[in-house]
Amino acid sequence: MDRAEKAVEYKHNRNNCAQAVLLAFADEVDLTEDQLKKIGAGFGIGMGNMEATCGALIGAQMLLGLKRFEKAPVIRDARQLQERFTKECGASICKDLKGVATGTVLCDCDDCVRCAVRLAEAL
C-alpha cells in the first residue's frame, strides 16, 4: 500500500485529516505516533471548524517543517506546497473544498489527504 492510501486508512480509523497525513510519515520523523496525533488533534474539519485551511494541507505543512527545517525558513517550499494543493484540489479552505456555500464539492477529504501526502513526498 502506498503512503497516500495508508494516510486514507489512518483517516478512516478515528484520525482527522491532519493526523492522517502526519501518521503516514511516522517512519520519517523523530516523533511517536502518539505525539503526531496530539500535534494534529486541533485540525480536524479544517482549522477553525471548516472556516480556514484544510487539515490535510496543514499536516503536510507541519511535515515540511519537521523534515526540512535546518535553522533556515522553509517559506518558499511552504508557499509552493500551498499553491500546488490549491491548484490540484481547487481551494485550500475546508468549507470551500466541501462546497458548504455552493453545494459543489471540489475535493473530498480522502482526496485532500491523498494530495497532501503526494505533495509532501515531492517536497
Buried (B, 14 or more C-beta within 10 A) or exposed (E): EEBBBBBBBBBEEEBBBBBBBBBBBBEEBEBEBEEBBEBBEEBBBBBEEBEBBBBBBBBBBBBBEBBEEEEEEBEEBBEBBBEBBBEBBBBBBBBBBBBEEEEEBBBEBBBBBBBBBBBBBEB
